[in-house]
Every structure is written in C-alpha cells, then in structure tokens.
Amino acid sequence: MVSQLTYEESQAINAHVHDLAQGADPLAAFHAICDLWDEHPGLYEAVHVPNPETGITLRNPGPDANRMATKYGTKVAAAAGDYVTGVQNPKRDFKQAALAANGKYKDRMQKAIQQDSFAKAMANVDSASAIALAVSDGGAAYTAGAAKRQAKVLAAYTKLAPKLGAVSQAIQAMPQDTDAQRAQRLLKARELMIAVGQR
C-alpha cells in the first residue's frame, strides 16, 4: 500500500501518467495506465495531493474515489422520489426491452466466458468486507426485502410445490429393499431435481 505522497511526488506521477496517455494507441495507453494503478495499490488515491500554496487539488489523473462515493450517497438519498417516479413511468416496458436484448445478452455472455470475466471479477472480491456489509444492519434489509416480495414468493412456490410433489411421488414408487435400490433412488432424486430446475 502506498503511503501519503508529497505534492512534488504526486506531480511527478501525474506527469508520468500524462506521458503514458500520449501513446499512439489509446487502448494500449489505457492498459498501461491501468497496469500502473493495479501494480501499485493505493497509488491512485495517494496522488490526489493539494497544492500547498493554493490548497487546490487537481483532478488529474482522474476523479477522487472518496469524493465520488460521498457525492453518490448524497444524491441517491435526495433522489428517492425521482427514483420512484422513474420506475412508475418507464420509457418502455422493461420485460419487452429485456426480451428484445436477448441476442445482445448471449453475445456478451459468450465474450465474458471467453475472457474468463467471472473468475477475474471473483478474484477481486473481499469476502470479509462483503459479509460485514451484508450483516451491518442486523438483517433488516433481508427481512424487509422478503416481506416486500411475499406475493412473488407465493407465486413461485405455487409453481414449485407440485413439481416437488411429483419428485417425491416418483421416488416413493421406486423399490428400496436393497442398498443398490436405495442408491438408485438417490441418483433418480438428483436427476428429477435437476429436471425441476429446468422446468
């Protein structure tokens, strides 16, 4: 982790980033700059040093993440009414828009698979922070979310229950006298539960 820099040090790094950005290929420049930040954790945050004479912090080489997060939280809190109004008055039906974008979804998924995006993203997950965030409200969001979705849960269970019953009935009809027969019941139960998921 990079410690706090002097103003002169931060300016030198900003100049280096500027030089990297001058490359002929913008994509290569982008990757070079990203590599710099990735190889030196904390460096990007550390270069946001105010000028000791003016007190002004230049936004180069980019915005301050702490300020962005603070601004985001403030604006989200103030926009609750606008959010509700927007959801109630969409530009188009979200279901139809999602169905129309099916080809785009498939294309993006194939690219993500080819680039191993899932594993790369999960490698950067901080498990402890995720758990701490999830339980920070004592489960209030979990229970509130479940309560809000009670009708949806009921609708899903209404579809699921008959299928689970069918699995049980099929398994109960199978013989169970020997170890081999009981093993077959276990395998068949797995196969039928997969079928439930597919339906």
N, C-alpha and C positions, 0 to 999 in steps of 0.2 A: 504494500500500500504506500502511495506517495504521500510524504508529509507536506505541510504548507510550503509554498514556494515564495521567493522574493518577487517583487514586481519585475525586476530585470530578468529573472529566470523565466517567469511566465511569458514575458515579451519575446524571449529567445525561442521558446517552444512555439508560440503563436507564429513567429516568423518562419519556423521550420514547416509548420502545417501549411502556411501560405505557399511555401516553395513546393510542397508535395502536390498542392492543388493546381499548380501551373503545368502539370504534365499534359501531354498532347491528348491522352486518352482519359476522359472523365471517369470512366468506370474503373480504370487502373488507379487513378488518383483517389477515388472514393475508397477502394480497398486498402490502399496504402495508409490513408489517414485512419480508417477503422482499425487496421492492424496496429498502428501506433497506440491507440487508446486501449485495445484489447491486451497488448503486451505489457502495458504499464497501468494496472488497475489504480484508479484514483487520480490519475494524471489529468484527465479531462476536467474533473471538478477542481483540481488544485490550480489550474491556470487562470481561473477567474479571480484575479487579484486586482483590487482597486489601485489606481494611480495614487501614490502617496501625496502628490501635490494637489490634485484636483478632486480626489475621492471618487472619481468616475471609474466604473468597471466596464471595459469594452466587452461586447458580447462575442467577439472573436475569441476562439474558433467556433463558437456556437452558443446557443442559449444555456442558461444555468438551470440544471435539472431541479434544484430545490425551489427556485422561483416558479418554474413551470408547474410543479406539483402543488404548490401553495395556491397559485392562480387557478388551477383546475378545481381544487376543492372549494374555493370561494365561489367560483362561477357556477359550479354544479349546485351548490346549496341555494344559490339565488335563482336558479333556473327551473326549480321543481314544477312550477305552474306551466312554464313553456313546454317542459317535457310532456306533461300530461296532455296538454292541448295538442302537441305534435303527434302523440300516439293516437289520440282520438280523431285526428284529421290527417290521415296519411295521404301522400301524393298518389299512391297506388296501393292496391291490395297486396299485402306482404306475401301471402301464400302464392298468388299468381306470379308475383315477381320472382319468388324463390324457384318455382317450377320452371319459369322461363329461363332461369340462370343455371339449369341443370347441366348443360354442356360445359359451361364455364367452370362449375364446381368439379366436374370429372377431370377436366384438363388441369386445373390447379392441384387436385389431389394426386394425379399422376406425376406432376412436376415435384410435388412435395415428397413423394415416395422415392423418386429418382435422386433427389438431393438429400435424402435421409433427414428431412427437416424435423420430424418428430423427435428423433434421438438427440439431435443437436440442441433443440429447444429444452428438452427434459434435462440434459446435462447441465444446464444453467439454472435449474430450479433450486432454490434454497429451501429444503424440506422443513427445517426448524422455523423459518420465517412464515412459511405457508401455514403451518399448524398453528403458530402463535396468532396469526391474523384470523384464522378460522374460528378460534375459540375466544377471541378477545372480548366478545360481547356476551359470553356465557351461554351461547347457543340461541340467543334471541332471534337473530336473523334466520336461523334454521327453522325454528318453530313457527315464526311468523310466515315464512315462505311456504311451509307445509300447510298452514291454516288457510292461506290465500288460495292454494291450489287444491283444496279439498274436493271440489266438484270435478276437477280434472283427474285427480287420483281415483275417485269413484268410477269415472267413465273408463279409465284404464283397467281397473280391477274388474269391472263388469265384463270387459272383453277377455281378461286373463283367466278369471276363475274357471270358466267352462273348459278351457284348454288344460289347465292343471288337473281338473277333474278327469278329463279324458286320459291324461297320462296315468293317473292313479288307477283308473279302471283297467287300462291295458296291462299295467304291471301286476295288479292283483289277480288278473286272469291267468298269469303265467305260473307254471309249476314251481315249487320252492322246496322240494323234498331233499335234494342233494346240494352239495357245495357247488357243483357245476351249474345246476339250475339257478341257484341264488346269484352266482356270478353273472349268469346271462341276464337276470333281472336287473342287476346294477348297470350292465352295459346298455340294456334296452332303455332304462330310465334316462341315462345320459343322452342317448340318441333322440328320445322323444322330447327332452327338454330343449335340445338344440332345435328341433322342429317347432317347438312353441315359439322360440325366439325368431325363427324365420317367418312365422305367420304373423 
